[in-house]
């Protein structure tokens, strides 16, 4: 799965809606074009996705995700997604990814991730879901998490 910036957002949104029965969190009243820009540039939560390679590679990250992980977009995209967790947290992360692969999604996830400098940070109210094409084929997985527990559910 390869795409650039906003082109993957409709897939992330449609797959989220498939599993959770609602679109990605957003302010009311935005046009479809404005929704995509808001999700990509202004969402207060991190939104990212990886493909289905043997060692899945990140193929999408919104502004908030890049801020959390401390990577420039060009360096983050194409990086193995397992590197989002420290070596000591990778087994837990892998168990979550496998559970999502079987069940379709998981919500309410709390855990630790690591930024570019190796500094750990906690994620809150995480949702991970399978990305599906129009035929129901799995194309990858996406995640949404809130970096700050005080902001969970708050939209700008």
C-alpha positions in Angstrom: 0.0 0.0 0.0 1.6 3.2 -1.1 0.1 6.7 -1.2 0.9 10.2 -0.4 -0.5 12.3 2.4 -4.2 12.9 2.1 -4.9 10.1 -0.4 -5.0 7.4 2.3 -7.3 9.2 4.6 -10.6 8.2 3.0 -9.5 4.5 3.4 -8.6 5.1 7.1 -11.9 6.8 7.7 -14.1 4.2 5.9 -12.3 1.3 7.6 -12.7 3.0 11.0 -16.4 3.5 10.3 -16.7 -0.2 9.2 -15.3 -1.4 12.5 -16.5 1.2 15.0 -19.8 2.4 13.3 -18.8 6.0 13.1 -16.3 8.2 11.2 -13.0 9.3 12.6 -13.5 11.9 15.3 -13.8 15.4 13.8 -15.5 18.7 14.4 -19.1 18.9 13.0 -19.9 20.9 9.8 -16.7 20.4 7.8 -16.8 19.7 4.1 -15.2 16.5 3.0 -12.1 18.3 1.7 -11.9 20.2 4.9 -12.2 17.0 6.9 -9.2 15.5 5.2 -7.1 18.6 5.7 -8.2 18.8 9.4 -7.4 15.1 10.0 -4.0 15.5 8.4 -2.9 18.8 9.8 -5.0 19.7 12.8 -6.4 16.7 14.6 -5.4 16.6 18.3 -4.8 12.9 18.1 -2.2 10.9 16.3 -3.3 9.0 13.2 -1.0 6.5 11.4 -1.0 3.4 9.3 1.2 0.6 8.0 0.9 -1.9 5.2 0.9 -5.7 5.3 4.5 -6.3 4.4 6.4 -9.1 6.2 7.8 -6.3 8.4 5.0 -3.7 8.0 6.1 -0.2 7.0 4.5 3.1 7.9 2.6 4.5 4.9 0.7 7.3 6.6 1.2 9.7 9.6 -0.7 12.9 10.4 1.0 16.0 11.9 0.2 15.0 15.5 1.8 11.5 14.9 4.9 13.1 13.5 5.1 15.4 16.5 4.7 12.6 18.9 7.4 10.4 17.3 9.7 13.3 16.4 10.4 12.3 12.8 10.2 14.3 9.6 7.6 12.8 7.3 10.2 11.5 4.8 12.0 9.6 7.4 8.9 8.2 9.2 7.1 6.9 6.1 8.7 3.6 5.0 10.1 2.9 8.5 9.2 -0.5 10.0 6.3 0.2 12.3 7.8 -2.1 15.0 10.3 0.7 15.6 7.5 2.8 17.1 7.9 0.8 20.3 11.1 0.3 22.3 12.7 -3.2 22.1 11.2 -4.0 25.6 7.7 -3.0 24.4 7.7 -4.7 21.0 6.3 -8.0 22.1 3.2 -6.3 23.7 2.8 -4.2 20.6 3.0 -7.3 18.4 0.4 -9.1 20.4 -1.9 -6.1 19.9 -1.4 -6.1 16.2 -2.0 -9.9 16.0 -5.3 -9.5 18.0 -6.4 -6.7 15.7 -5.6 -8.9 12.7 -7.9 -11.6 14.0 -10.7 -9.4 15.5 -10.7 -6.4 13.2 -10.1 -3.7 15.8 -9.2 -3.0 19.4 -10.0 0.1 21.4 -9.1 1.6 24.8 -5.4 0.8 24.3 -2.9 2.4 26.7 0.8 1.7 26.2 4.3 3.0 25.6 5.9 4.1 22.4 9.3 5.6 21.7 10.3 8.7 19.7 13.2 9.3 17.3 15.5 10.1 20.2 14.6 6.9 22.1 12.5 8.8 24.7 9.4 6.8 25.8 6.0 8.4 25.8 2.6 7.1 26.7 -0.4 6.8 24.4 -4.0 7.0 25.6 -7.4 5.9 24.4 -5.8 4.1 21.4 -7.8 2.4 18.7 -6.2 0.1 16.2 -8.1 -1.3 13.2 -7.7 -3.3 10.0 -7.7 -1.3 6.8 -10.1 -2.9 4.3 -10.6 -2.2 0.6 -14.0 -2.2 -1.0 -13.9 -6.0 -1.4 -13.1 -6.5 2.3 -9.4 -7.4 1.6 -7.0 -6.3 4.4 -4.5 -3.7 3.2 -2.9 -2.9 6.5 -3.7 -1.5 9.9 -4.2 2.0 11.3 -4.0 3.5 14.7 -5.4 6.5 16.4 -4.2 7.6 19.9 -4.3 10.6 22.1 -0.8 11.8 23.3 -2.3 13.7 26.3 -4.9 12.2 28.6 -6.3 15.6 29.3 -7.2 16.0 25.6 -8.9 12.6 25.1 -12.0 13.3 23.0 -11.5 17.0 22.7 -11.6 18.4 19.2 -10.3 21.7 18.1 
